[in-house]
Amino acid sequence: MIHIKNKHSLLEKNTKPGKSPRQYPEFVLHSHIADYATKMFIPGISMWHTTENSTGNDTPEGRRQQAKLKFLGAKKGFPDGVIFIKRARGSNLPNILFLELKSLVGVISAEQREMHEFLRDIGLIVEVIRTFDQFLHLINKYEVPTREKIGI
């Protein structure tokens, strides 16, 4: 059996050293989703990819990194992660799911709203996820193949 971090401890684990877990709830949610995907998604069939659009670091080094990301084409408002799914031909289920990860009190920015609208307008799915349980619901709703579901 594969061990997955306790989904109910999102605010107690994976915090940055010396900081309160409540200061990084989106980071904690993100880390739990990444951990789950690494252990439960099936290589060649389902994949999680995170997108780095911001350094979240207002230091000279952070600003340089932000400028580099912008130069390389990072767009404000782009969702935090993407799930890619290999489907059988003719399946009506989506092959790509975009996830915007937010804390329970996190607010969708104007740039994020615009980006989500653009992605939806071209036929893609964007979901806002605030809890690990919502993520698990999404996995089931869109029938994302996992080791657990196929018994490996």
Secondary structure, DSSP 8 states (H G I E B T S, - for coil): ------GGGTTTSS--TTS-GGG-HHHHHHHHHHHHHHHHB-TTTEEEEE--------SHHHHHHHHHHHHTT--TT--SEEEEE---TT--S-SEEEEEE--TT----HHHHHHHHHHHHTT-EEEEE-SHHHHHHHHHHTT--BHHHHT-
